[in-house]
């Protein structure tokens, strides 16, 4: 780990969240109205919407990064979608601490051959730090206030820039999960284009830069166990979990980034 570069990236992340929060003074109110209106509504699958909760952190910086020291061994950067209900709670302000985080933690616990402890060897970033109950709800928030769209898109570009800085500092693989919304007209299409702009031009004559691109992988989301189900379905006989992950993650990267 390049401790100095890591600290710089972390402070840039913190500053970006502060600037975004200041640029969206009405966001908390809009989010709260949306959450209040969701309660009691029935979704397409017949399930009830989540109960009302208080919006505490409209734009979430991952405070878990503040616990990292130069003595820690970070083996993986995991990129999720955006902060949900539990992530935005004042008592947390950490990424992937809800149901998807528990599934991710179980995945690494069930695959000790990867030698990765989820809350010890992994740092977590998001495609945007803006909170919504579910990722797809970002669309509805933008309908409530069209000015949000531009800032959500700008935040995606910023998060890709930060990802690149963190990876250069940590020199470790990156797993970007939840590729479905990264496609054309998806919520995170801007994130995908930013990835192409930053990672695709990495010179093949520059071994360090090429390694960063080669260590970038894309997967399905951990939510509803999609990640593990997909891995089990695509794994080949006698293939190690690590090799299967590299093959699958590289194939999705080629599909999404071209």
C-alpha positions in Angstrom: 0.0 0.0 0.0 1.1 3.5 -0.9 -0.1 5.1 2.4 0.4 8.6 1.2 -1.6 8.1 -2.0 -4.3 6.2 -0.1 -4.7 9.1 2.3 -5.0 11.5 -0.6 -7.7 9.4 -2.3 -9.6 9.1 1.0 -9.5 12.9 1.5 -10.6 13.5 -2.0 -13.5 11.1 -1.4 -14.5 12.9 1.8 -14.3 16.3 0.1 -16.4 15.1 -2.9 -19.1 14.0 -0.6 -19.1 17.3 1.2 -19.3 19.2 -2.0 -22.1 17.1 -3.4 -24.0 17.5 -0.1 -23.7 21.2 -0.3 -24.8 21.2 -4.0 -28.0 19.3 -3.0 -29.5 21.2 0.0 -33.0 19.9 -0.7 -32.0 16.2 -1.2 -32.8 15.1 2.3 -36.3 16.5 2.0 -36.9 14.8 -1.3 -35.6 11.5 -0.1 -37.8 11.6 3.0 -40.9 12.4 0.9 -40.1 9.5 -1.3 -39.5 7.1 1.5 -42.7 8.2 3.3 -44.8 7.6 0.1 -43.3 4.2 -0.5 -44.8 2.7 2.7 -47.9 0.6 2.2 -47.5 0.4 -1.6 -47.4 -3.0 -3.1 -44.7 -3.9 -5.6 -45.1 -5.8 -8.8 -44.2 -9.1 -7.0 -46.9 -8.5 -4.4 -44.5 -7.6 -1.6 -45.0 -4.6 0.6 -42.6 -1.7 0.3 -40.2 -1.0 3.2 -41.5 0.8 6.3 -40.8 4.5 6.8 -37.4 5.4 8.1 -35.7 8.6 8.8 -33.2 10.0 6.3 -30.1 10.8 8.2 -27.3 10.9 5.6 -28.4 11.9 2.1 -24.9 11.6 0.7 -22.8 8.9 2.3 -19.0 8.8 2.8 -17.8 5.4 3.7 -16.4 6.0 7.2 -14.9 2.4 7.2 -12.0 3.9 5.2 -11.0 6.0 8.2 -10.1 2.8 10.1 -7.5 1.7 7.5 -3.9 2.1 8.5 -0.6 1.3 6.7 -0.6 -1.9 8.8 -3.7 -3.3 7.1 -3.5 -5.6 4.2 -6.1 -4.6 1.6 -6.5 -7.4 -1.0 -9.6 -6.2 -2.8 -11.6 -3.2 -3.8 -15.3 -4.0 -4.1 -17.6 -1.6 -5.9 -21.4 -1.8 -5.1 -24.2 0.4 -6.3 -25.2 3.1 -3.8 -26.0 3.5 -0.1 -29.2 2.0 1.0 -31.3 2.3 4.2 -28.8 0.8 6.6 -25.8 2.5 5.0 -27.2 6.0 5.4 -28.1 5.5 9.1 -26.1 7.8 11.3 -24.9 4.9 13.4 -23.3 3.2 10.3 -22.3 5.5 7.5 -20.6 2.5 6.0 -21.1 0.7 2.8 -22.5 -2.8 2.4 -23.7 -3.3 5.9 -27.2 -4.4 4.9 -28.5 -7.7 3.5 -26.2 -7.6 0.5 -23.2 -7.0 2.8 -24.1 -10.0 4.9 -24.3 -12.1 1.7 -20.9 -10.8 0.6 -19.4 -11.6 4.0 -20.8 -15.1 3.8 -19.4 -15.6 0.4 -15.8 -14.9 1.5 -16.4 -16.9 4.7 -17.6 -19.9 2.6 -14.6 -19.6 0.3 -11.5 -19.5 2.6 -9.2 -20.5 -0.2 -9.5 -16.9 -1.5 -7.8 -15.8 1.8 -10.0 -12.7 2.1 -11.8 -11.6 5.2 -14.6 -9.3 4.1 -14.3 -6.6 6.8 -10.5 -6.9 7.2 -9.1 -7.2 3.7 -11.7 -5.4 1.5 -12.5 -1.7 1.1 -15.9 -0.8 -0.4 -16.8 1.9 -2.8 -20.0 2.7 -4.6 -21.0 3.9 -8.1 -22.6 7.0 -6.4 -22.6 8.0 -2.8 -26.2 9.3 -3.1 -28.7 7.3 -1.0 -31.9 5.7 -2.2 -33.9 2.9 -0.6 -33.2 0.7 -3.7 -30.8 1.6 -6.5 -33.7 1.7 -9.1 -35.3 4.4 -6.9 -32.6 6.9 -8.1 -34.7 7.2 -11.2 -37.8 8.3 -9.3 -35.8 10.8 -7.2 -34.7 12.4 -10.4 -38.3 12.6 -11.6 -39.1 14.4 -8.3 -36.3 16.9 -8.9 -34.8 16.8 -12.4 -31.7 18.8 -11.3 -30.6 15.7 -9.4 -29.8 13.8 -12.6 -26.8 16.0 -13.5 -25.3 15.7 -10.1 -25.9 11.9 -9.8 -24.1 11.6 -13.2 -21.2 13.8 -12.1 -20.9 11.8 -8.9 -20.5 8.6 -11.0 -17.6 10.2 -12.8 -16.0 11.2 -9.6 -16.4 7.7 -8.1 -14.6 6.2 -11.1 -11.7 8.7 -10.7 -11.5 7.8 -7.0 -11.6 4.1 -7.8 -8.6 4.5 -10.1 -6.7 6.5 -7.4 -7.5 3.9 -4.7 -6.4 1.0 -7.0 -3.2 2.8 -7.8 -2.5 3.3 -4.1 -3.5 -0.3 -3.0 -2.3 -2.2 -6.1 -5.0 -4.8 -5.7 -7.9 -6.3 -7.8 -11.2 -4.5 -8.3 -14.5 -6.3 -8.3 -17.4 -4.1 -9.7 -20.7 -5.8 -8.8 -24.1 -5.2 -10.3 -23.5 -4.9 -14.0 -27.1 -4.8 -15.2 -27.5 -1.1 -14.6 -24.2 -0.4 -16.2 -25.5 -1.0 -19.7 -26.9 1.5 -22.2 -29.7 3.5 -20.6 -29.0 2.0 -17.2 -28.7 4.1 -14.1 -25.0 3.7 -14.2 -24.3 4.1 -17.9 -22.3 7.2 -17.0 -20.2 5.1 -14.6 -19.5 2.7 -17.4 -18.4 5.4 -19.9 -16.2 6.9 -17.2 -14.6 3.5 -16.7 -13.9 3.3 -20.4 -12.4 6.8 -20.5 -10.0 6.1 -17.6 -9.2 2.4 -17.8 -9.4 1.6 -21.5 -6.6 4.0 -22.7 -4.1 2.5 -20.2 -1.0 2.0 -22.3 -0.1 -1.6 -23.0 3.6 -0.5 -22.9 3.1 0.6 -19.3 3.2 -2.6 -17.2 1.8 -0.9 -14.1 -1.2 0.7 -15.9 -1.9 -2.5 -17.9 -2.0 -4.5 -14.7 -4.6 -2.1 -13.2 -6.9 -2.8 -16.2 -6.2 -6.6 -16.1 -7.1 -6.6 -12.4 -10.5 -5.0 -13.0 -13.4 -7.5 -13.0 -17.2 -7.1 -13.3 -19.8 -9.4 -11.7 -23.4 -9.7 -10.9 -24.6 -8.2 -7.6 -24.4 -9.9 -4.2 -28.1 -9.0 -3.5 -30.5 -12.0 -3.6 -27.3 -14.2 -3.9 -27.0 -13.4 -7.6 -23.2 -13.4 -7.4 -22.9 -16.9 -5.9 -25.6 -18.4 -8.0 -24.0 -17.1 -11.2 -20.6 -18.4 -10.1 -21.9 -21.8 -9.4 -23.7 -22.0 -12.7 -20.7 -20.9 -14.7 -17.9 -22.8 -12.8 -16.2 -25.5 -14.7 -15.3 -29.0 -13.3 -11.9 -29.0 -11.4 -11.6 -25.2 -11.8 -10.6 -23.4 -8.7 -12.9 -20.7 -7.3 -10.2 -18.0 -7.9 -9.8 -19.1 -11.6 -13.5 -19.2 -12.1 -13.9 -15.7 -10.7 -11.1 -14.3 -13.0 -12.6 -15.9 -16.1 -16.2 -14.8 -15.3 -15.2 -11.3 -14.2 -13.1 -10.8 -17.3 -15.9 -12.0 -19.6 -18.4 -9.6 -18.0 -15.8 -6.8 -18.3 -15.4 -7.5 -22.0 -19.2 -7.5 -22.4 -19.7 -4.2 -20.5 -16.6 -2.2 -21.5 -16.0 -3.7 -24.9 
